[in-house]
């Protein structure tokens, strides 16, 4: 018998803000994404293995930047 385990990373879209993009310089919708990595046992995600990271994605140019957790709460 063997135990099948691994990790799964999933993204969750939290919301959208219209802001100035640092990369392309256009004012466009910026999607806020929460990325979580969980430990899986037999392909069932059980618990997170590290703190979630947050990303801001520009809908105009597609560039993504990691943002601080305080940015999400403000
Ligand atoms: Zn952009």
PDB file of the backbone (N, CA, C, O) and the ligand in Angstrom, with CONECT records:
HET     ZN  A 101       1
ATOM      1  N   UNK A   1       0.849  -1.180   0.000  1.00  0.00           N
ATOM      2  CA  UNK A   1       0.000   0.000   0.000  1.00  0.00           C
ATOM      3  C   UNK A   1       0.894   1.244   0.000  1.00  0.00           C
ATOM      4  O   UNK A   1       1.932   1.279   0.661  1.00  0.00           O
ATOM      5  N   UNK A   2       0.488   2.216  -0.721  1.00  0.00           N
ATOM      6  CA  UNK A   2       1.241   3.470  -0.753  1.00  0.00           C
ATOM      7  C   UNK A   2       0.289   4.638  -0.491  1.00  0.00           C
ATOM      8  O   UNK A   2      -0.920   4.559  -0.705  1.00  0.00           O
ATOM      9  N   UNK A   3       0.894   5.714  -0.022  1.00  0.00           N
ATOM     10  CA  UNK A   3       0.121   6.931   0.270  1.00  0.00           C
ATOM     11  C   UNK A   3       0.419   7.941  -0.823  1.00  0.00           C
ATOM     12  O   UNK A   3       1.577   8.270  -1.078  1.00  0.00           O
ATOM     13  N   UNK A   4      -0.629   8.429  -1.464  1.00  0.00           N
ATOM     14  CA  UNK A   4      -0.491   9.393  -2.546  1.00  0.00           C
ATOM     15  C   UNK A   4      -0.723  10.793  -1.980  1.00  0.00           C
ATOM     16  O   UNK A   4      -1.830  11.139  -1.568  1.00  0.00           O
ATOM     17  N   UNK A   5       0.343  11.586  -1.971  1.00  0.00           N
ATOM     18  CA  UNK A   5       0.195  12.948  -1.442  1.00  0.00           C
ATOM     19  C   UNK A   5       0.871  13.927  -2.393  1.00  0.00           C
ATOM     20  O   UNK A   5       1.623  13.527  -3.282  1.00  0.00           O
ATOM     21  N   UNK A   6       0.596  15.214  -2.195  1.00  0.00           N
ATOM     22  CA  UNK A   6       1.183  16.240  -3.040  1.00  0.00           C
ATOM     23  C   UNK A   6       0.738  17.613  -2.606  1.00  0.00           C
ATOM     24  O   UNK A   6       0.302  17.818  -1.473  1.00  0.00           O
ATOM     25  N   UNK A   7       0.856  18.566  -3.537  1.00  0.00           N
ATOM     26  CA  UNK A   7       0.476  19.943  -3.257  1.00  0.00           C
ATOM     27  C   UNK A   7      -0.360  20.455  -4.420  1.00  0.00           C
ATOM     28  O   UNK A   7      -0.162  20.058  -5.568  1.00  0.00           O
ATOM     29  N   UNK A   8      -1.284  21.329  -4.111  1.00  0.00           N
ATOM     30  CA  UNK A   8      -2.105  21.934  -5.155  1.00  0.00           C
ATOM     31  C   UNK A   8      -2.174  23.442  -4.913  1.00  0.00           C
ATOM     32  O   UNK A   8      -2.457  23.897  -3.805  1.00  0.00           O
ATOM     33  N   UNK A   9      -1.912  24.191  -5.959  1.00  0.00           N
ATOM     34  CA  UNK A   9      -1.996  25.644  -5.885  1.00  0.00           C
ATOM     35  C   UNK A   9      -3.246  26.098  -6.615  1.00  0.00           C
ATOM     36  O   UNK A   9      -3.499  25.694  -7.751  1.00  0.00           O
ATOM     37  N   UNK A  10      -4.029  26.946  -5.950  1.00  0.00           N
ATOM     38  CA  UNK A  10      -5.253  27.437  -6.579  1.00  0.00           C
ATOM     39  C   UNK A  10      -5.333  28.947  -6.421  1.00  0.00           C
ATOM     40  O   UNK A  10      -4.837  29.517  -5.449  1.00  0.00           O
ATOM     41  N   UNK A  11      -5.969  29.581  -7.400  1.00  0.00           N
ATOM     42  CA  UNK A  11      -6.156  31.026  -7.399  1.00  0.00           C
ATOM     43  C   UNK A  11      -7.620  31.353  -7.166  1.00  0.00           C
ATOM     44  O   UNK A  11      -8.515  30.689  -7.691  1.00  0.00           O
ATOM     45  N   UNK A  12      -7.845  32.381  -6.375  1.00  0.00           N
ATOM     46  CA  UNK A  12      -9.209  32.842  -6.105  1.00  0.00           C
ATOM     47  C   UNK A  12      -9.274  34.346  -6.377  1.00  0.00           C
ATOM     48  O   UNK A  12      -8.528  35.121  -5.779  1.00  0.00           O
ATOM     49  N   UNK A  13     -10.162  34.751  -7.275  1.00  0.00           N
ATOM     50  CA  UNK A  13     -10.301  36.173  -7.589  1.00  0.00           C
ATOM     51  C   UNK A  13     -11.137  36.842  -6.500  1.00  0.00           C
ATOM     52  O   UNK A  13     -12.272  36.449  -6.229  1.00  0.00           O
ATOM     53  N   UNK A  14     -10.540  37.870  -5.882  1.00  0.00           N
ATOM     54  CA  UNK A  14     -11.202  38.536  -4.764  1.00  0.00           C
ATOM     55  C   UNK A  14     -12.012  39.748  -5.191  1.00  0.00           C
ATOM     56  O   UNK A  14     -13.025  40.073  -4.571  1.00  0.00           O
ATOM     57  N   UNK A  15     -11.571  40.415  -6.243  1.00  0.00           N
ATOM     58  CA  UNK A  15     -12.294  41.607  -6.669  1.00  0.00           C
ATOM     59  C   UNK A  15     -11.523  42.351  -7.732  1.00  0.00           C
ATOM     60  O   UNK A  15     -10.459  41.916  -8.173  1.00  0.00           O
ATOM     61  N   UNK A  16     -12.075  43.480  -8.136  1.00  0.00           N
ATOM     62  CA  UNK A  16     -11.475  44.284  -9.196  1.00  0.00           C
ATOM     63  C   UNK A  16     -11.507  45.747  -8.768  1.00  0.00           C
ATOM     64  O   UNK A  16     -12.508  46.235  -8.245  1.00  0.00           O
ATOM     65  N   UNK A  17     -10.391  46.434  -9.002  1.00  0.00           N
ATOM     66  CA  UNK A  17     -10.305  47.867  -8.759  1.00  0.00           C
ATOM     67  C   UNK A  17      -9.812  48.547 -10.017  1.00  0.00           C
ATOM     68  O   UNK A  17      -8.997  47.990 -10.752  1.00  0.00           O
ATOM     69  N   UNK A  18     -10.296  49.739 -10.265  1.00  0.00           N
ATOM     70  CA  UNK A  18      -9.782  50.530 -11.377  1.00  0.00           C
ATOM     71  C   UNK A  18      -8.674  51.413 -10.839  1.00  0.00           C
ATOM     72  O   UNK A  18      -8.903  52.303 -10.019  1.00  0.00           O
ATOM     73  N   UNK A  19      -7.453  51.145 -11.324  1.00  0.00           N
ATOM     74  CA  UNK A  19      -6.279  51.853 -10.832  1.00  0.00           C
ATOM     75  C   UNK A  19      -5.296  52.073 -11.967  1.00  0.00           C
ATOM     76  O   UNK A  19      -5.454  51.540 -13.066  1.00  0.00           O
ATOM     77  N   UNK A  20      -4.274  52.871 -11.676  1.00  0.00           N
ATOM     78  CA  UNK A  20      -3.186  53.100 -12.620  1.00  0.00           C
ATOM     79  C   UNK A  20      -2.227  51.913 -12.573  1.00  0.00           C
ATOM     80  O   UNK A  20      -1.749  51.529 -11.505  1.00  0.00           O
ATOM     81  N   UNK A  21      -1.952  51.339 -13.742  1.00  0.00           N
ATOM     82  CA  UNK A  21      -1.040  50.199 -13.814  1.00  0.00           C
ATOM     83  C   UNK A  21       0.403  50.697 -13.792  1.00  0.00           C
ATOM     84  O   UNK A  21       0.746  51.638 -14.507  1.00  0.00           O
ATOM     85  N   UNK A  22       1.241  50.075 -12.981  1.00  0.00           N
ATOM     86  CA  UNK A  22       2.646  50.464 -12.884  1.00  0.00           C
ATOM     87  C   UNK A  22       3.441  50.036 -14.116  1.00  0.00           C
ATOM     88  O   UNK A  22       4.486  50.619 -14.406  1.00  0.00           O
ATOM     89  N   UNK A  23       2.970  49.047 -14.831  1.00  0.00           N
ATOM     90  CA  UNK A  23       3.723  48.488 -15.956  1.00  0.00           C
ATOM     91  C   UNK A  23       3.405  49.217 -17.256  1.00  0.00           C
ATOM     92  O   UNK A  23       4.310  49.699 -17.937  1.00  0.00           O
ATOM     93  N   UNK A  24       2.113  49.301 -17.604  1.00  0.00           N
ATOM     94  CA  UNK A  24       1.745  49.898 -18.895  1.00  0.00           C
ATOM     95  C   UNK A  24       1.357  51.372 -18.782  1.00  0.00           C
ATOM     96  O   UNK A  24       1.294  52.067 -19.796  1.00  0.00           O
ATOM     97  N   UNK A  25       1.099  51.856 -17.579  1.00  0.00           N
ATOM     98  CA  UNK A  25       0.787  53.267 -17.396  1.00  0.00           C
ATOM     99  C   UNK A  25      -0.642  53.648 -17.718  1.00  0.00           C
ATOM    100  O   UNK A  25      -0.968  54.835 -17.693  1.00  0.00           O
ATOM    101  N   UNK A  26      -1.500  52.704 -18.015  1.00  0.00           N
ATOM    102  CA  UNK A  26      -2.900  52.979 -18.315  1.00  0.00           C
ATOM    103  C   UNK A  26      -3.749  52.795 -17.064  1.00  0.00           C
ATOM    104  O   UNK A  26      -3.421  51.995 -16.187  1.00  0.00           O
ATOM    105  N   UNK A  27      -4.847  53.546 -16.992  1.00  0.00           N
ATOM    106  CA  UNK A  27      -5.817  53.331 -15.934  1.00  0.00           C
ATOM    107  C   UNK A  27      -6.759  52.239 -16.393  1.00  0.00           C
ATOM    108  O   UNK A  27      -7.533  52.428 -17.331  1.00  0.00           O
ATOM    109  N   UNK A  28      -6.691  51.090 -15.728  1.00  0.00           N
ATOM    110  CA  UNK A  28      -7.472  49.927 -16.141  1.00  0.00           C
ATOM    111  C   UNK A  28      -7.887  49.138 -14.910  1.00  0.00           C
ATOM    112  O   UNK A  28      -7.402  49.382 -13.806  1.00  0.00           O
ATOM    113  N   UNK A  29      -8.783  48.198 -15.115  1.00  0.00           N
ATOM    114  CA  UNK A  29      -9.229  47.339 -14.023  1.00  0.00           C
ATOM    115  C   UNK A  29      -8.078  46.435 -13.587  1.00  0.00           C
ATOM    116  O   UNK A  29      -7.419  45.806 -14.414  1.00  0.00           O
ATOM    117  N   UNK A  30      -7.851  46.382 -12.298  1.00  0.00           N
ATOM    118  CA  UNK A  30      -6.802  45.548 -11.725  1.00  0.00           C
ATOM    119  C   UNK A  30      -7.473  44.452 -10.894  1.00  0.00           C
ATOM    120  O   UNK A  30      -8.096  44.732  -9.869  1.00  0.00           O
ATOM    121  N   UNK A  31      -7.341  43.216 -11.342  1.00  0.00           N
ATOM    122  CA  UNK A  31      -7.933  42.101 -10.605  1.00  0.00           C
ATOM    123  C   UNK A  31      -7.036  41.697  -9.448  1.00  0.00           C
ATOM    124  O   UNK A  31      -5.818  41.604  -9.596  1.00  0.00           O
ATOM    125  N   UNK A  32      -7.643  41.461  -8.303  1.00  0.00           N
ATOM    126  CA  UNK A  32      -6.895  41.035  -7.124  1.00  0.00           C
ATOM    127  C   UNK A  32      -7.091  39.531  -6.938  1.00  0.00           C
ATOM    128  O   UNK A  32      -8.222  39.054  -6.837  1.00  0.00           O
ATOM    129  N   UNK A  33      -5.985  38.788  -6.893  1.00  0.00           N
ATOM    130  CA  UNK A  33      -6.018  37.334  -6.855  1.00  0.00           C
ATOM    131  C   UNK A  33      -5.298  36.828  -5.604  1.00  0.00           C
ATOM    132  O   UNK A  33      -4.205  37.288  -5.277  1.00  0.00           O
ATOM    133  N   UNK A  34      -5.921  35.884  -4.917  1.00  0.00           N
ATOM    134  CA  UNK A  34      -5.317  35.231  -3.750  1.00  0.00           C
ATOM    135  C   UNK A  34      -4.851  33.846  -4.182  1.00  0.00           C
ATOM    136  O   UNK A  34      -5.641  33.050  -4.690  1.00  0.00           O
ATOM    137  N   UNK A  35      -3.556  33.557  -3.977  1.00  0.00           N
ATOM    138  CA  UNK A  35      -2.981  32.261  -4.375  1.00  0.00           C
ATOM    139  C   UNK A  35      -2.670  31.450  -3.119  1.00  0.00           C
ATOM    140  O   UNK A  35      -1.948  31.911  -2.234  1.00  0.00           O
ATOM    141  N   UNK A  36      -3.219  30.247  -3.051  1.00  0.00           N
ATOM    142  CA  UNK A  36      -3.056  29.383  -1.887  1.00  0.00           C
ATOM    143  C   UNK A  36      -2.500  28.032  -2.325  1.00  0.00           C
ATOM    144  O   UNK A  36      -2.936  27.471  -3.330  1.00  0.00           O
ATOM    145  N   UNK A  37      -1.544  27.518  -1.572  1.00  0.00           N
ATOM    146  CA  UNK A  37      -0.986  26.183  -1.814  1.00  0.00           C
ATOM    147  C   UNK A  37      -1.381  25.279  -0.651  1.00  0.00           C
ATOM    148  O   UNK A  37      -1.118  25.584   0.512  1.00  0.00           O
ATOM    149  N   UNK A  38      -2.023  24.153  -0.993  1.00  0.00           N
ATOM    150  CA  UNK A  38      -2.505  23.230   0.040  1.00  0.00           C
ATOM    151  C   UNK A  38      -1.882  21.853  -0.114  1.00  0.00           C
ATOM    152  O   UNK A  38      -1.576  21.415  -1.223  1.00  0.00           O
ATOM    153  N   UNK A  39      -1.702  21.184   1.002  1.00  0.00           N
ATOM    154  CA  UNK A  39      -1.264  19.796   1.023  1.00  0.00           C
ATOM    155  C   UNK A  39      -2.446  18.922   0.620  1.00  0.00           C
ATOM    156  O   UNK A  39      -3.565  19.118   1.095  1.00  0.00           O
ATOM    157  N   UNK A  40      -2.186  17.945  -0.272  1.00  0.00           N
ATOM    158  CA  UNK A  40      -3.266  17.057  -0.713  1.00  0.00           C
ATOM    159  C   UNK A  40      -2.944  15.622  -0.346  1.00  0.00           C
ATOM    160  O   UNK A  40      -1.787  15.203  -0.383  1.00  0.00           O
ATOM    161  N   UNK A  41      -3.949  14.893  -0.002  1.00  0.00           N
ATOM    162  CA  UNK A  41      -3.832  13.462   0.275  1.00  0.00           C
ATOM    163  C   UNK A  41      -4.867  12.759  -0.588  1.00  0.00           C
ATOM    164  O   UNK A  41      -6.069  12.957  -0.412  1.00  0.00           O
ATOM    165  N   UNK A  42      -4.401  11.941  -1.519  1.00  0.00           N
ATOM    166  CA  UNK A  42      -5.262  11.291  -2.510  1.00  0.00           C
ATOM    167  C   UNK A  42      -6.088  12.325  -3.279  1.00  0.00           C
ATOM    168  O   UNK A  42      -7.288  12.161  -3.500  1.00  0.00           O
ATOM    169  N   UNK A  43      -5.394  13.398  -3.679  1.00  0.00           N
ATOM    170  CA  UNK A  43      -5.954  14.491  -4.496  1.00  0.00           C
ATOM    171  C   UNK A  43      -6.997  15.322  -3.752  1.00  0.00           C
ATOM    172  O   UNK A  43      -7.693  16.115  -4.386  1.00  0.00           O
ATOM    173  N   UNK A  44      -7.131  15.176  -2.460  1.00  0.00           N
ATOM    174  CA  UNK A  44      -8.069  15.967  -1.676  1.00  0.00           C
ATOM    175  C   UNK A  44      -7.280  17.033  -0.924  1.00  0.00           C
ATOM    176  O   UNK A  44      -6.451  16.698  -0.079  1.00  0.00           O
ATOM    177  N   UNK A  45      -7.524  18.327  -1.218  1.00  0.00           N
ATOM    178  CA  UNK A  45      -6.795  19.375  -0.505  1.00  0.00           C
ATOM    179  C   UNK A  45      -7.225  19.422   0.959  1.00  0.00           C
ATOM    180  O   UNK A  45      -8.416  19.465   1.268  1.00  0.00           O
ATOM    181  N   UNK A  46      -6.221  19.413   1.868  1.00  0.00           N
ATOM    182  CA  UNK A  46      -6.529  19.334   3.289  1.00  0.00           C
ATOM    183  C   UNK A  46      -6.255  20.631   4.039  1.00  0.00           C
ATOM    184  O   UNK A  46      -7.150  21.164   4.696  1.00  0.00           O
ATOM    185  N   UNK A  47      -5.024  21.150   3.951  1.00  0.00           N
ATOM    186  CA  UNK A  47      -4.697  22.353   4.722  1.00  0.00           C
ATOM    187  C   UNK A  47      -3.609  23.134   3.994  1.00  0.00           C
ATOM    188  O   UNK A  47      -2.802  22.548   3.272  1.00  0.00           O
ATOM    189  N   UNK A  48      -3.582  24.452   4.179  1.00  0.00           N
ATOM    190  CA  UNK A  48      -2.558  25.265   3.525  1.00  0.00           C
ATOM    191  C   UNK A  48      -1.187  24.990   4.133  1.00  0.00           C
ATOM    192  O   UNK A  48      -1.065  24.768   5.337  1.00  0.00           O
ATOM    193  N   UNK A  49      -0.162  25.007   3.290  1.00  0.00           N
ATOM    194  CA  UNK A  49       1.191  24.740   3.748  1.00  0.00           C
ATOM    195  C   UNK A  49       2.020  26.006   3.904  1.00  0.00           C
ATOM    196  O   UNK A  49       3.111  25.966   4.472  1.00  0.00           O
ATOM    197  N   UNK A  50       1.516  27.123   3.409  1.00  0.00           N
ATOM    198  CA  UNK A  50       2.204  28.391   3.610  1.00  0.00           C
ATOM    199  C   UNK A  50       1.180  29.513   3.527  1.00  0.00           C
ATOM    200  O   UNK A  50       0.031  29.303   3.139  1.00  0.00           O
ATOM    201  N   UNK A  51       1.621  30.701   3.897  1.00  0.00           N
ATOM    202  CA  UNK A  51       0.711  31.845   3.881  1.00  0.00           C
ATOM    203  C   UNK A  51       0.287  32.148   2.446  1.00  0.00           C
ATOM    204  O   UNK A  51       1.077  31.980   1.517  1.00  0.00           O
ATOM    205  N   UNK A  52      -0.944  32.589   2.263  1.00  0.00           N
ATOM    206  CA  UNK A  52      -1.380  32.931   0.902  1.00  0.00           C
ATOM    207  C   UNK A  52      -0.635  34.158   0.390  1.00  0.00           C
ATOM    208  O   UNK A  52      -0.236  35.031   1.161  1.00  0.00           O
ATOM    209  N   UNK A  53      -0.457  34.204  -0.929  1.00  0.00           N
ATOM    210  CA  UNK A  53       0.140  35.372  -1.570  1.00  0.00           C
ATOM    211  C   UNK A  53      -0.933  36.053  -2.404  1.00  0.00           C
ATOM    212  O   UNK A  53      -1.869  35.416  -2.887  1.00  0.00           O
ATOM    213  N   UNK A  54      -0.777  37.349  -2.560  1.00  0.00           N
ATOM    214  CA  UNK A  54      -1.770  38.147  -3.277  1.00  0.00           C
ATOM    215  C   UNK A  54      -1.114  38.788  -4.491  1.00  0.00           C
ATOM    216  O   UNK A  54       0.021  39.260  -4.431  1.00  0.00           O
ATOM    217  N   UNK A  55      -1.854  38.791  -5.591  1.00  0.00           N
ATOM    218  CA  UNK A  55      -1.360  39.343  -6.835  1.00  0.00           C
ATOM    219  C   UNK A  55      -2.369  40.340  -7.385  1.00  0.00           C
ATOM    220  O   UNK A  55      -3.577  40.218  -7.180  1.00  0.00           O
ATOM    221  N   UNK A  56      -1.830  41.333  -8.095  1.00  0.00           N
ATOM    222  CA  UNK A  56      -2.664  42.301  -8.805  1.00  0.00           C
ATOM    223  C   UNK A  56      -2.407  42.083 -10.283  1.00  0.00           C
ATOM    224  O   UNK A  56      -1.261  42.146 -10.730  1.00  0.00           O
ATOM    225  N   UNK A  57      -3.471  41.825 -11.056  1.00  0.00           N
ATOM    226  CA  UNK A  57      -3.338  41.573 -12.488  1.00  0.00           C
ATOM    227  C   UNK A  57      -4.015  42.682 -13.270  1.00  0.00           C
ATOM    228  O   UNK A  57      -5.175  43.014 -13.024  1.00  0.00           O
ATOM    229  N   UNK A  58      -3.283  43.248 -14.212  1.00  0.00           N
ATOM    230  CA  UNK A  58      -3.826  44.304 -15.062  1.00  0.00           C
ATOM    231  C   UNK A  58      -4.627  43.664 -16.200  1.00  0.00           C
ATOM    232  O   UNK A  58      -4.138  42.758 -16.874  1.00  0.00           O
ATOM    233  N   UNK A  59      -5.850  44.136 -16.408  1.00  0.00           N
ATOM    234  CA  UNK A  59      -6.660  43.584 -17.484  1.00  0.00           C
ATOM    235  C   UNK A  59      -6.296  44.172 -18.843  1.00  0.00           C
ATOM    236  O   UNK A  59      -6.719  43.657 -19.878  1.00  0.00           O
ATOM    237  N   UNK A  60      -5.507  45.260 -18.843  1.00  0.00           N
ATOM    238  CA  UNK A  60      -5.117  45.882 -20.109  1.00  0.00           C
ATOM    239  C   UNK A  60      -3.889  45.187 -20.702  1.00  0.00           C
ATOM    240  O   UNK A  60      -3.896  44.793 -21.868  1.00  0.00           O
ATOM    241  N   UNK A  61      -2.822  45.039 -19.882  1.00  0.00           N
ATOM    242  CA  UNK A  61      -1.582  44.463 -20.414  1.00  0.00           C
ATOM    243  C   UNK A  61      -1.343  43.039 -19.915  1.00  0.00           C
ATOM    244  O   UNK A  61      -0.492  42.340 -20.465  1.00  0.00           O
ATOM    245  N   UNK A  62      -2.059  42.594 -18.901  1.00  0.00           N
ATOM    246  CA  UNK A  62      -1.901  41.231 -18.401  1.00  0.00           C
ATOM    247  C   UNK A  62      -0.763  41.060 -17.408  1.00  0.00           C
ATOM    248  O   UNK A  62      -0.501  39.947 -16.953  1.00  0.00           O
ATOM    249  N   UNK A  63      -0.088  42.144 -17.069  1.00  0.00           N
ATOM    250  CA  UNK A  63       1.033  42.034 -16.136  1.00  0.00           C
ATOM    251  C   UNK A  63       0.511  41.753 -14.729  1.00  0.00           C
ATOM    252  O   UNK A  63      -0.534  42.261 -14.323  1.00  0.00           O
ATOM    253  N   UNK A  64       1.258  40.939 -14.000  1.00  0.00           N
ATOM    254  CA  UNK A  64       0.898  40.626 -12.625  1.00  0.00           C
ATOM    255  C   UNK A  64       1.987  41.043 -11.676  1.00  0.00           C
ATOM    256  O   UNK A  64       3.172  40.868 -11.961  1.00  0.00           O
ATOM    257  N   UNK A  65       1.589  41.598 -10.541  1.00  0.00           N
ATOM    258  CA  UNK A  65       2.563  42.010  -9.523  1.00  0.00           C
ATOM    259  C   UNK A  65       2.089  41.488  -8.186  1.00  0.00           C
ATOM    260  O   UNK A  65       0.899  41.523  -7.874  1.00  0.00           O
ATOM    261  N   UNK A  66       3.037  41.002  -7.395  1.00  0.00           N
ATOM    262  CA  UNK A  66       2.682  40.562  -6.055  1.00  0.00           C
ATOM    263  C   UNK A  66       2.489  41.790  -5.178  1.00  0.00           C
ATOM    264  O   UNK A  66       3.283  42.729  -5.228  1.00  0.00           O
ATOM    265  N   UNK A  67       1.438  41.778  -4.381  1.00  0.00           N
ATOM    266  CA  UNK A  67       1.150  42.904  -3.495  1.00  0.00           C
ATOM    267  C   UNK A  67       1.154  42.406  -2.049  1.00  0.00           C
ATOM    268  O   UNK A  67       1.031  41.213  -1.773  1.00  0.00           O
ATOM    269  N   UNK A  68       1.299  43.364  -1.150  1.00  0.00           N
ATOM    270  CA  UNK A  68       1.332  43.047   0.272  1.00  0.00           C
ATOM    271  C   UNK A  68      -0.078  42.750   0.783  1.00  0.00           C
ATOM    272  O   UNK A  68      -1.067  43.202   0.205  1.00  0.00           O
ATOM    273  N   UNK A  69      -0.155  41.992   1.862  1.00  0.00           N
ATOM    274  CA  UNK A  69      -1.462  41.642   2.435  1.00  0.00           C
ATOM    275  C   UNK A  69      -2.202  42.886   2.925  1.00  0.00           C
ATOM    276  O   UNK A  69      -3.433  42.916   2.928  1.00  0.00           O
ATOM    277  N   UNK A  70      -1.460  43.907   3.336  1.00  0.00           N
ATOM    278  CA  UNK A  70      -2.108  45.149   3.794  1.00  0.00           C
ATOM    279  C   UNK A  70      -2.847  45.822   2.664  1.00  0.00           C
ATOM    280  O   UNK A  70      -3.846  46.502   2.895  1.00  0.00           O
ATOM    281  N   UNK A  71      -2.367  45.642   1.429  1.00  0.00           N
ATOM    282  CA  UNK A  71      -3.015  46.230   0.251  1.00  0.00           C
ATOM    283  C   UNK A  71      -4.418  45.645   0.098  1.00  0.00           C
ATOM    284  O   UNK A  71      -5.345  46.347  -0.306  1.00  0.00           O
ATOM    285  N   UNK A  72      -4.569  44.377   0.417  1.00  0.00           N
ATOM    286  CA  UNK A  72      -5.850  43.693   0.253  1.00  0.00           C
ATOM    287  C   UNK A  72      -6.856  44.207   1.276  1.00  0.00           C
ATOM    288  O   UNK A  72      -8.037  44.367   0.966  1.00  0.00           O
ATOM    289  N   UNK A  73      -6.392  44.462   2.484  1.00  0.00           N
ATOM    290  CA  UNK A  73      -7.296  44.843   3.563  1.00  0.00           C
ATOM    291  C   UNK A  73      -7.714  46.302   3.490  1.00  0.00           C
ATOM    292  O   UNK A  73      -8.703  46.685   4.114  1.00  0.00           O
ATOM    293  N   UNK A  74      -6.985  47.130   2.741  1.00  0.00           N
ATOM    294  CA  UNK A  74      -7.324  48.555   2.683  1.00  0.00           C
ATOM    295  C   UNK A  74      -8.452  48.831   1.727  1.00  0.00           C
ATOM    296  O   UNK A  74      -8.856  49.983   1.564  1.00  0.00           O
TER     297      UNK A  74
HETATM  298 ZN    ZN A 101      -1.124  47.280 -17.338  1.00  0.00          ZN
END
